[in-house]
């Protein structure tokens, strides 16, 4: 059995490409970075904490008698070491997108898998380089009105209208969207789950 520790429709859609069936159990955790915490350490910590929180929540309501694998992921947009979270309003979105305008940044996506007893816990951080063209304030305001930036790290979605800003990307597209498919499938093999084999037996 597999449990996805996320309410993100994007992660759910991506995971469904490599896993035929799974439960969804979001984890509610404090996502505030620790003072002085490096971006890579932050995204790894978030994924691990989400996985553990989902496991504890699952145990409280269901118990975990059978073999269960919990999958959690965290994505942050990082520019010059600064972590850009999700904007609360247009003003914050403007600040973020102005920082990204005409420059390159990193998208860090960590993925963590653990079993029901925490006997096995593995995590990996995937870093993708993304370059933006220059973006005008008018475009930022129009983009905000589309509603797309509201719940997105760095105020943009590469799988949506945000792709209009991207001039170059080096790394994992699925990681930027929210779940690195290659790395997730590789980590699943450590838990005895072969993605292609599972999908063919659906």
Secondary structure as a PSIPRED ss2 file (coil, helix, strand):
# PSIPRED VFORMAT (PSIPRED V4.0)

   1 X C   1.000  0.000  0.000
   2 X E   0.000  0.000  1.000
   3 X E   0.000  0.000  1.000
   4 X E   0.000  0.000  1.000
   5 X C   1.000  0.000  0.000
   6 X C   1.000  0.000  0.000
   7 X C   1.000  0.000  0.000
   8 X C   1.000  0.000  0.000
   9 X H   0.000  1.000  0.000
  10 X H   0.000  1.000  0.000
  11 X H   0.000  1.000  0.000
  12 X H   0.000  1.000  0.000
  13 X H   0.000  1.000  0.000
  14 X H   0.000  1.000  0.000
  15 X H   0.000  1.000  0.000
  16 X C   1.000  0.000  0.000
  17 X C   1.000  0.000  0.000
  18 X C   1.000  0.000  0.000
  19 X C   1.000  0.000  0.000
  20 X C   1.000  0.000  0.000
  21 X C   1.000  0.000  0.000
  22 X C   1.000  0.000  0.000
  23 X E   0.000  0.000  1.000
  24 X E   0.000  0.000  1.000
  25 X C   1.000  0.000  0.000
  26 X C   1.000  0.000  0.000
  27 X C   1.000  0.000  0.000
  28 X C   1.000  0.000  0.000
  29 X C   1.000  0.000  0.000
  30 X C   1.000  0.000  0.000
  31 X C   1.000  0.000  0.000
  32 X C   1.000  0.000  0.000
  33 X C   1.000  0.000  0.000
  34 X C   1.000  0.000  0.000
  35 X C   1.000  0.000  0.000
  36 X C   1.000  0.000  0.000
  37 X C   1.000  0.000  0.000
  38 X C   1.000  0.000  0.000
  39 X H   0.000  1.000  0.000
  40 X H   0.000  1.000  0.000
  41 X H   0.000  1.000  0.000
  42 X H   0.000  1.000  0.000
  43 X H   0.000  1.000  0.000
  44 X H   0.000  1.000  0.000
  45 X H   0.000  1.000  0.000
  46 X H   0.000  1.000  0.000
  47 X H   0.000  1.000  0.000
  48 X H   0.000  1.000  0.000
  49 X H   0.000  1.000  0.000
  50 X H   0.000  1.000  0.000
  51 X H   0.000  1.000  0.000
  52 X H   0.000  1.000  0.000
  53 X H   0.000  1.000  0.000
  54 X H   0.000  1.000  0.000
  55 X H   0.000  1.000  0.000
  56 X H   0.000  1.000  0.000
  57 X H   0.000  1.000  0.000
  58 X H   0.000  1.000  0.000
  59 X H   0.000  1.000  0.000
  60 X H   0.000  1.000  0.000
  61 X H   0.000  1.000  0.000
  62 X H   0.000  1.000  0.000
  63 X C   1.000  0.000  0.000
  64 X C   1.000  0.000  0.000
  65 X C   1.000  0.000  0.000
  66 X C   1.000  0.000  0.000
  67 X C   1.000  0.000  0.000
  68 X C   1.000  0.000  0.000
  69 X E   0.000  0.000  1.000
  70 X E   0.000  0.000  1.000
  71 X E   0.000  0.000  1.000
  72 X E   0.000  0.000  1.000
  73 X E   0.000  0.000  1.000
  74 X E   0.000  0.000  1.000
  75 X E   0.000  0.000  1.000
  76 X E   0.000  0.000  1.000
  77 X E   0.000  0.000  1.000
  78 X E   0.000  0.000  1.000
  79 X E   0.000  0.000  1.000
  80 X C   1.000  0.000  0.000
  81 X C   1.000  0.000  0.000
  82 X E   0.000  0.000  1.000
  83 X E   0.000  0.000  1.000
  84 X E   0.000  0.000  1.000
  85 X C   1.000  0.000  0.000
  86 X E   0.000  0.000  1.000
  87 X C   1.000  0.000  0.000
  88 X C   1.000  0.000  0.000
  89 X C   1.000  0.000  0.000
  90 X H   0.000  1.000  0.000
  91 X H   0.000  1.000  0.000
  92 X H   0.000  1.000  0.000
  93 X H   0.000  1.000  0.000
  94 X H   0.000  1.000  0.000
  95 X H   0.000  1.000  0.000
  96 X H   0.000  1.000  0.000
  97 X H   0.000  1.000  0.000
  98 X H   0.000  1.000  0.000
  99 X H   0.000  1.000  0.000
 100 X H   0.000  1.000  0.000
 101 X C   1.000  0.000  0.000
 102 X C   1.000  0.000  0.000
 103 X C   1.000  0.000  0.000
 104 X E   0.000  0.000  1.000
 105 X E   0.000  0.000  1.000
 106 X E   0.000  0.000  1.000
 107 X E   0.000  0.000  1.000
 108 X E   0.000  0.000  1.000
 109 X E   0.000  0.000  1.000
 110 X E   0.000  0.000  1.000
 111 X E   0.000  0.000  1.000
 112 X E   0.000  0.000  1.000
 113 X E   0.000  0.000  1.000
 114 X E   0.000  0.000  1.000
 115 X E   0.000  0.000  1.000
 116 X C   1.000  0.000  0.000
 117 X C   1.000  0.000  0.000
 118 X C   1.000  0.000  0.000
 119 X C   1.000  0.000  0.000
 120 X C   1.000  0.000  0.000
 121 X E   0.000  0.000  1.000
 122 X E   0.000  0.000  1.000
 123 X E   0.000  0.000  1.000
 124 X E   0.000  0.000  1.000
 125 X E   0.000  0.000  1.000
 126 X E   0.000  0.000  1.000
 127 X E   0.000  0.000  1.000
 128 X E   0.000  0.000  1.000
 129 X E   0.000  0.000  1.000
 130 X E   0.000  0.000  1.000
 131 X E   0.000  0.000  1.000
 132 X E   0.000  0.000  1.000
 133 X C   1.000  0.000  0.000
 134 X C   1.000  0.000  0.000
 135 X C   1.000  0.000  0.000
 136 X C   1.000  0.000  0.000
 137 X H   0.000  1.000  0.000
 138 X H   0.000  1.000  0.000
 139 X H   0.000  1.000  0.000
 140 X H   0.000  1.000  0.000
 141 X H   0.000  1.000  0.000
 142 X H   0.000  1.000  0.000
 143 X H   0.000  1.000  0.000
 144 X H   0.000  1.000  0.000
 145 X H   0.000  1.000  0.000
 146 X C   1.000  0.000  0.000
 147 X C   1.000  0.000  0.000
 148 X C   1.000  0.000  0.000
 149 X C   1.000  0.000  0.000
 150 X C   1.000  0.000  0.000
 151 X C   1.000  0.000  0.000
 152 X C   1.000  0.000  0.000
 153 X E   0.000  0.000  1.000
 154 X C   1.000  0.000  0.000
 155 X C   1.000  0.000  0.000
 156 X C   1.000  0.000  0.000
 157 X C   1.000  0.000  0.000
 158 X C   1.000  0.000  0.000
 159 X C   1.000  0.000  0.000
 160 X C   1.000  0.000  0.000
 161 X H   0.000  1.000  0.000
 162 X H   0.000  1.000  0.000
 163 X H   0.000  1.000  0.000
 164 X H   0.000  1.000  0.000
 165 X H   0.000  1.000  0.000
 166 X E   0.000  0.000  1.000
 167 X E   0.000  0.000  1.000
 168 X E   0.000  0.000  1.000
 169 X E   0.000  0.000  1.000
 170 X E   0.000  0.000  1.000
 171 X C   1.000  0.000  0.000
 172 X C   1.000  0.000  0.000
 173 X H   0.000  1.000  0.000
 174 X H   0.000  1.000  0.000
 175 X H   0.000  1.000  0.000
 176 X H   0.000  1.000  0.000
 177 X H   0.000  1.000  0.000
 178 X C   1.000  0.000  0.000
 179 X C   1.000  0.000  0.000
 180 X C   1.000  0.000  0.000
 181 X H   0.000  1.000  0.000
 182 X H   0.000  1.000  0.000
 183 X H   0.000  1.000  0.000
 184 X H   0.000  1.000  0.000
 185 X H   0.000  1.000  0.000
 186 X H   0.000  1.000  0.000
 187 X H   0.000  1.000  0.000
 188 X H   0.000  1.000  0.000
 189 X H   0.000  1.000  0.000
 190 X C   1.000  0.000  0.000
 191 X C   1.000  0.000  0.000
 192 X C   1.000  0.000  0.000
 193 X C   1.000  0.000  0.000
 194 X C   1.000  0.000  0.000
 195 X H   0.000  1.000  0.000
 196 X H   0.000  1.000  0.000
 197 X H   0.000  1.000  0.000
 198 X H   0.000  1.000  0.000
 199 X H   0.000  1.000  0.000
 200 X H   0.000  1.000  0.000
 201 X C   1.000  0.000  0.000
 202 X C   1.000  0.000  0.000
